[in-house]
Amino acid sequence: MIAPSILSADFANLERDVRMLNASDAAWIHVDIMDGVFVPNLSFGLPVTEAIKRHAEKPLDVHLMIVQPERYLEDFKKAGADVLTVHYEASTHLHRSLQQIRALGMKAGVALNPHTPVDLLADVLGDLDLVCLMSVNPGFGGQAFIPQTFKKVERLRRMIDDAGTPTLIEIDGGVGLQNAADLKKAGANVLVAGNAVFKANDPVATIRQLNEA
């Protein structure tokens, strides 16, 4: 599945870009929420998420890069999140947050920064619909893909298969046509693509090519 990151869209033409994604082969629309504390950047919050939801025909895959994400789980449900991902590094009571996300009717995800080992998720795999592996340091688009990610994907795929859970593996950062096929081969299910899609001459064709890689 391809989940284009709206962070790379033209914010002056957000409705246009969302409608373009509606007409594409994208499975989800990825929405990055940054607070300038957990990551060194600000993006957008609840009002913009609500605006995207009004025009989106694809599920919203909302990625919270914020401190104390548990304070906003219900708010993002109301704003239109279908998948809600919190960071392992920002969640003191991760298990409780995952249970609450699912109780609110969303798919529950956890994101890992590049330095965080996948083994730390062993005790919560059964509570996870999604693991988002950051393949760049979170906070800014357009960064170079970290090659070590391939080994993390393979290790996590073995963990999930051994546990027998249907947990999806999502890759976020530096994803494009140059590595999509290799990421799928390693075991990834969902690819988040920002600049690769929105900076392309033909974003719809690029999404199709990423799907077919």
C-alpha positions as CSV (number, residue, x, y, z in Angstrom):
1,M,0.0,0.0,0.0
2,I,1.2,3.5,-0.8
3,A,0.4,6.3,1.7
4,P,1.5,9.7,0.2
5,S,2.5,12.2,2.9
6,I,0.5,15.3,2.7
7,L,3.3,17.2,4.4
8,S,4.9,17.5,0.9
9,A,1.8,18.8,-0.7
10,D,1.1,22.4,-1.8
11,F,-0.6,23.8,1.3
12,A,-2.0,26.7,-0.8
13,N,-3.8,24.0,-2.9
14,L,-4.5,21.3,-0.3
15,E,-7.9,20.5,-1.5
16,R,-6.6,20.0,-5.1
17,D,-3.8,17.7,-3.9
18,V,-6.2,15.6,-1.7
19,R,-8.6,15.2,-4.7
20,M,-5.6,14.1,-6.8
21,L,-4.8,11.4,-4.2
22,N,-8.5,10.4,-4.2
23,A,-8.2,9.7,-7.9
24,S,-4.9,7.8,-7.6
25,D,-3.9,4.3,-6.5
26,A,-2.9,5.5,-3.1
27,A,-4.3,3.4,-0.3
28,W,-4.1,5.9,2.6
29,I,-3.3,9.6,3.0
30,H,-0.4,10.0,5.5
31,V,-0.8,13.0,7.9
32,D,2.3,14.1,9.9
33,I,1.6,16.0,13.1
34,M,4.7,17.7,14.6
35,D,4.8,19.8,17.7
36,G,8.3,21.4,17.6
37,V,9.1,19.7,20.8
38,F,9.4,15.9,20.1
39,V,10.7,16.8,16.7
40,P,12.5,20.1,15.6
41,N,9.7,21.3,13.4
42,L,6.1,22.4,13.4
43,S,3.6,21.1,10.8
44,F,-0.1,21.3,11.4
45,G,-2.7,20.1,13.9
46,L,-6.4,19.3,14.3
47,P,-8.0,22.0,12.1
48,V,-5.9,21.0,9.1
49,T,-6.6,17.3,9.7
50,E,-10.3,18.1,9.8
51,A,-10.0,20.0,6.5
52,I,-8.2,17.2,4.8
53,K,-10.8,14.7,6.1
54,R,-13.6,16.8,4.5
55,H,-12.2,16.1,1.0
56,A,-10.5,12.8,1.5
57,E,-12.0,9.6,0.1
58,K,-9.0,7.5,1.4
59,P,-8.4,6.6,5.1
60,L,-6.3,9.1,7.0
61,D,-3.1,7.6,8.4
62,V,-2.2,10.1,11.2
63,H,1.3,10.0,12.6
64,L,1.7,11.9,15.9
65,M,5.3,13.2,16.3
66,I,4.4,14.9,19.6
67,V,5.1,14.7,23.3
68,Q,2.3,13.1,25.5
69,P,0.3,11.9,22.5
70,E,-2.2,10.3,24.9
71,R,-3.7,13.7,25.5
72,Y,-5.0,14.0,21.9
73,L,-6.2,10.5,20.9
74,E,-9.9,11.3,21.1
75,D,-9.4,14.7,19.4
76,F,-7.7,13.1,16.4
77,K,-10.5,10.5,16.2
78,K,-13.0,13.3,16.0
79,A,-10.8,15.1,13.4
80,G,-11.0,12.1,11.1
81,A,-8.1,9.7,11.8
82,D,-8.6,6.1,10.7
83,V,-5.1,5.0,11.6
84,L,-3.4,6.6,14.6
85,T,0.3,6.1,15.3
86,V,2.2,7.3,18.4
87,H,5.9,7.2,18.9
88,Y,7.4,4.6,21.2
89,E,9.9,7.2,22.5
90,A,7.1,9.6,23.4
91,S,4.7,7.2,25.1
92,T,5.3,6.4,28.8
93,H,2.3,4.1,28.9
94,L,2.3,2.7,25.4
95,H,0.1,-0.3,26.1
96,R,-2.6,1.9,27.5
97,S,-2.5,4.3,24.6
98,L,-2.7,1.5,22.1
99,Q,-5.8,0.1,23.9
100,Q,-7.4,3.5,23.9
101,I,-6.8,4.0,20.2
102,R,-8.4,0.7,19.4
103,A,-11.3,1.4,21.8
104,L,-11.9,4.7,19.9
105,G,-12.4,2.6,16.7
106,M,-9.0,3.4,15.0
107,K,-6.2,1.2,13.9
108,A,-3.3,1.5,16.4
109,G,0.2,2.1,15.3
110,V,3.6,2.7,17.0
111,A,6.5,4.5,15.3
112,L,10.2,3.8,16.0
113,N,13.0,6.3,15.5
114,P,16.0,5.1,13.6
115,H,18.0,4.3,16.8
116,T,15.2,2.4,18.5
117,P,15.4,-1.4,18.3
118,V,12.4,-3.3,17.0
119,D,12.8,-5.9,19.8
120,L,11.3,-3.5,22.2
121,L,7.9,-4.1,20.7
122,A,7.8,-7.9,21.5
123,D,5.3,-7.5,24.3
124,V,2.9,-5.3,22.4
125,L,2.8,-6.9,19.0
126,G,-0.6,-8.3,19.7
127,D,-1.9,-4.8,20.3
128,L,-0.5,-3.3,17.1
129,D,-2.2,-3.0,13.7
130,L,0.9,-1.1,12.4
131,V,4.5,-0.5,13.1
132,C,6.0,2.6,11.4
133,L,9.8,2.4,11.0
134,M,11.3,5.8,10.6
135,S,13.9,5.5,7.8
136,V,15.0,9.1,8.4
137,N,15.3,11.2,11.6
138,P,11.7,12.5,12.0
139,G,11.0,16.2,11.7
140,F,11.6,17.2,8.1
141,G,10.8,15.9,4.6
142,G,13.3,15.3,1.9
143,Q,16.0,13.5,3.9
144,A,18.1,10.7,2.7
145,F,17.0,7.1,3.4
146,I,18.9,5.3,6.2
147,P,20.1,1.9,4.7
148,Q,20.1,0.2,8.1
149,T,16.3,0.3,7.8
150,F,16.4,-2.8,5.5
151,K,17.8,-4.9,8.4
152,K,15.2,-3.5,10.8
153,V,12.4,-4.4,8.4
154,E,13.7,-8.0,8.0
155,R,14.0,-8.4,11.8
156,L,10.6,-7.0,12.5
157,R,9.0,-9.2,9.7
158,R,10.5,-12.3,11.5
159,M,9.1,-11.1,14.8
160,I,5.6,-10.6,13.3
161,D,5.6,-13.9,11.5
162,D,6.8,-15.7,14.6
163,A,4.0,-14.0,16.7
164,G,1.4,-14.8,14.1
165,T,-0.1,-11.3,14.2
166,P,-1.5,-9.4,11.1
167,T,0.6,-6.3,12.0
168,L,1.6,-4.1,9.0
169,I,5.0,-2.7,8.6
170,E,5.1,0.9,7.4
171,I,8.2,2.7,6.2
172,D,8.4,6.5,6.5
173,G,11.2,8.6,5.1
174,G,13.3,8.8,1.9
175,V,11.0,6.3,0.1
176,G,10.9,6.4,-3.7
177,L,11.2,4.3,-6.8
178,Q,14.8,3.7,-6.0
179,N,14.1,1.5,-3.0
180,A,10.3,0.6,-3.0
181,A,10.9,-2.8,-4.5
182,D,13.6,-3.7,-2.0
183,L,11.5,-2.5,0.9
184,K,8.6,-4.7,-0.2
185,K,11.0,-7.7,-0.6
186,A,12.3,-7.1,3.0
187,G,8.8,-7.3,4.3
188,A,7.2,-3.9,4.3
189,N,3.5,-3.5,3.6
190,V,2.9,0.3,3.6
191,L,5.2,2.9,2.0
192,V,5.0,6.5,2.9
193,A,6.1,8.7,0.1
194,G,6.3,12.5,0.3
195,N,8.6,14.3,-2.1
196,A,8.8,11.2,-4.4
197,V,5.1,11.8,-5.1
198,F,4.5,15.5,-4.8
199,K,7.6,16.7,-6.5
200,A,7.1,14.3,-9.4
201,N,6.0,15.6,-12.8
202,D,3.1,13.1,-12.7
203,P,2.2,12.2,-9.1
204,V,-0.6,9.8,-10.1
205,A,1.8,7.8,-12.4
206,T,4.4,7.8,-9.7
207,I,2.0,6.4,-7.1
208,R,1.1,3.7,-9.6
209,Q,4.8,2.9,-10.2
210,L,5.4,2.7,-6.5
211,N,2.5,0.2,-6.2
212,E,3.9,-1.9,-9.0
213,A,7.5,-1.8,-7.9
